[in-house]
């Protein structure tokens, strides 16, 4: 069953201002790839992906 992580933020239309961003990051310790998930404001998506 799917999780409803973003559904709790959709009060009074405010949830549309946020997006769940998933970025693949390489671990410096093992060299394996992991996924970093975060809920960020729509204006900060590009900034999050550049990190």
N, C-alpha and C positions, 0 to 999 in steps of 0.2 A: 504494500500500500504506500502511496506517495506521501511525503511529508508536506505540510502546508506551512513552510517557513515564512513566506511572504504574505500569506493570507491575513496574519494578525496585524500587519501594517496598513491594511487597506481600509482604514476608518475614514469616512467622510472624504474619500477621493485623494487623501494624502499619500497613499501607497504607490500611486503612479509616479511619484517623484523619485522613487528608489528602484534600484535594480540589483538582482543577485548576480554577482560576477564570479566566474570560476576561472582561475589562472593555473597553468601547469608550471611547477617550479622544480628545478633539479636540486636535490639534496647535496650539500657540499660534503657531507660525511660519507654517504654510501654511493652517491652517484645515481641513485634511483629517482624517478620522477614522482612527484606527489601533486595533489590538487589543493589549491588554497581557495577557499570560498569566503566571500564577504558580501554583505549587503551595503551598498554605497549609494549616495545621492547621484542622480543622473548626470549632474555637472562634473562629478569627480571620477567618473568611470575611466576616462583616458589617463588621468593621473595615477589611478590604481594600477592600470595595466603597464605603465611605464616603469614602475618600481622594479 
